[in-house]
């Protein structure tokens, strides 16, 4: 997977979780848990 593929996937995951990809963070627990699942943490 190339760098841009990863970034496109990351943006897609952020939007799917309800996170703003420009800010890249959220104060909502549900959104953060969603991103952790997608990151495989």
Steps between C-alpha positions, in 0.01 A plus 500: 500500500642835401511811713207662322292183519553500877402866526188447288401203718573699817278787382224255408525333843490836677189607312336159561559544874365856499837668544611810310811396302625860501507517880604137539370474853178472691389544858228240455579159648293310242689661210838427658406136565387466139837626374689269737311202359585606145867554593515155653624626835 
